[in-house]
């Protein structure tokens, strides 16, 4: 949690009395009524300074958020292991190109997994998390995307012949290219 104390001082010439009234109150804008009730304020003996105190609840450190995401990543991706592009049946799940863009972001995030919960690691862990989430969002399902490189299509006597580089999992053509 982060405790903040703010001293508000009366400046001579701005107020005829140069003091806060005895019943002065403070409000921190943007808080719920429940959180506003936690705001404390007090006047000093001269009533010329009001101290406003509030403790902001600390959110999770980015390394905690990153680790939670990494822990559930394989299930989210529907792969057996978040570092390998294969499902439980040993079938490629994502296109080679999108997996090639994802994998370095995954590896960078894994390198931050054991970072200490310090202010020095916040930015790096947040960056690793943001880049990993973006890479996951950019993954293309292999079942929905043809990666074949067809050099030519020949039609002879009602037969279609394809030449070129085909998906390695489907020698002779993939489900997208076969007719």
C-alpha positions in Angstrom: 0.0 0.0 0.0 1.1 3.6 -0.6 0.4 6.1 2.2 0.3 9.8 1.1 0.2 12.7 3.5 -0.5 16.1 2.0 0.0 19.3 4.0 -2.2 22.2 2.9 -1.1 25.5 4.4 -2.9 28.8 4.5 -0.9 31.6 2.9 -1.1 35.0 4.5 -3.1 37.4 2.3 -5.4 34.8 0.8 -7.6 34.5 3.8 -8.6 37.1 6.4 -8.0 34.7 9.2 -5.1 32.7 7.8 -6.5 29.6 9.4 -8.8 26.7 8.6 -12.2 26.8 10.3 -12.3 24.2 13.1 -14.9 22.1 11.2 -12.9 22.0 7.9 -13.1 18.8 6.0 -11.1 17.2 3.2 -12.2 15.2 0.2 -10.0 13.2 -2.2 -11.8 13.3 -5.5 -12.3 10.1 -7.6 -12.8 7.8 -4.6 -15.8 5.7 -3.8 -17.7 6.6 -0.7 -16.2 3.6 1.1 -12.6 4.7 0.2 -13.5 8.4 1.0 -14.3 7.3 4.5 -10.7 6.2 4.9 -9.4 9.7 4.2 -8.0 11.2 7.4 -7.4 14.9 8.0 -6.3 17.0 10.9 -5.4 20.6 11.7 -2.2 21.6 13.4 -2.3 23.6 16.7 -2.3 27.0 14.8 -5.1 25.8 12.4 -3.0 27.1 9.5 -2.1 23.7 8.2 -4.4 20.8 7.4 -2.8 17.4 6.9 -4.7 15.0 4.6 -3.8 11.3 4.8 -4.9 8.5 2.5 -3.5 5.0 2.0 -3.8 3.9 -1.6 -4.3 0.1 -1.9 -1.4 -1.4 -3.9 -2.3 -3.2 -7.0 -0.5 -6.3 -8.0 3.2 -5.9 -9.0 3.6 -6.5 -12.8 5.7 -9.6 -12.1 2.7 -11.1 -10.2 0.4 -10.3 -13.1 2.9 -11.7 -15.6 3.3 -14.9 -13.6 -0.5 -15.5 -13.3 -0.8 -15.0 -17.0 2.1 -17.4 -17.8 0.6 -20.0 -15.4 -2.6 -20.2 -17.5 -1.1 -19.6 -20.9 -0.8 -23.1 -22.2 -4.5 -23.7 -21.5 -5.5 -20.4 -23.1 -3.4 -21.3 -26.2 -4.8 -24.8 -26.3 -1.3 -26.2 -26.5 0.4 -28.9 -24.4 3.2 -26.5 -23.5 3.3 -22.7 -24.0 6.8 -23.0 -25.5 5.8 -25.5 -28.1 3.4 -25.1 -31.0 1.7 -28.5 -30.6 -1.5 -29.6 -28.9 -2.0 -32.8 -26.8 -2.3 -34.8 -30.0 1.0 -33.4 -31.2 -0.6 -31.4 -34.0 0.6 -27.9 -34.8 -2.0 -25.3 -33.5 -0.7 -22.0 -34.9 0.9 -20.8 -38.1 4.6 -21.0 -38.3 4.8 -17.2 -39.0 2.7 -16.2 -36.0 4.4 -18.6 -33.7 7.8 -17.3 -34.7 6.6 -13.8 -33.7 5.1 -15.1 -30.4 8.0 -17.3 -29.2 10.6 -14.5 -28.5 7.9 -12.6 -26.5 7.1 -15.7 -24.5 10.8 -16.4 -23.8 11.3 -12.7 -22.7 8.4 -13.0 -20.3 9.7 -16.3 -18.9 13.1 -14.6 -18.3 11.3 -12.1 -16.0 9.2 -14.8 -14.2 11.5 -14.8 -11.1 12.1 -11.1 -10.9 12.0 -9.5 -7.4 8.9 -7.5 -6.4 10.7 -4.2 -6.6 10.2 -0.8 -8.2 13.3 -1.5 -10.3 11.5 -4.5 -12.1 8.1 -2.9 -12.6 8.6 -1.4 -16.0 10.5 -4.5 -17.5 7.8 -6.9 -16.2 5.0 -4.7 -17.4 6.6 -4.4 -20.9 7.1 -8.2 -21.0 3.5 -8.8 -20.1 2.1 -6.2 -22.6 4.3 -7.6 -25.4 3.3 -11.2 -24.6 -0.4 -10.4 -24.5 -0.1 -8.6 -27.9 1.8 -11.6 -29.4 -0.8 -14.0 -28.1 -3.5 -11.8 -29.7 -1.7 -12.0 -33.0 -1.5 -15.8 -33.2 -3.2 -17.3 -36.2 -4.7 -20.8 -36.0 -3.0 -23.2 -38.4 -6.4 -24.9 -39.2 -7.7 -21.5 -40.4 -4.7 -20.4 -42.4 -3.0 -22.0 -45.4 0.8 -21.7 -45.3 1.4 -23.5 -48.5 3.5 -21.9 -51.2 2.0 -23.1 -54.4 4.1 -22.5 -57.5 1.7 -23.8 -60.1 -1.7 -25.4 -60.5 -2.2 -27.6 -63.5 -5.5 -29.0 -64.7 -5.2 -32.1 -67.0 -8.1 -34.3 -67.9 -10.1 -33.3 -64.8 -7.2 -33.8 -62.5 -5.6 -31.0 -60.5 -1.9 -31.0 -59.9 -0.2 -28.7 -57.4 3.5 -28.0 -57.3 5.5 -26.1 -54.8 6.2 -26.1 -51.1 3.4 -27.5 -49.0 2.6 -27.6 -45.4 5.0 -30.1 -43.8 2.3 -31.7 -41.7 0.3 -32.6 -44.9 2.8 -33.8 -47.5 1.3 -33.3 -51.0 -0.9 -30.5 -50.0 -2.9 -29.2 -47.0 -6.6 -29.4 -46.3 -6.8 -25.8 -47.6 -5.3 -26.6 -51.0 -6.6 -30.1 -51.7 -9.7 -30.3 -53.9 
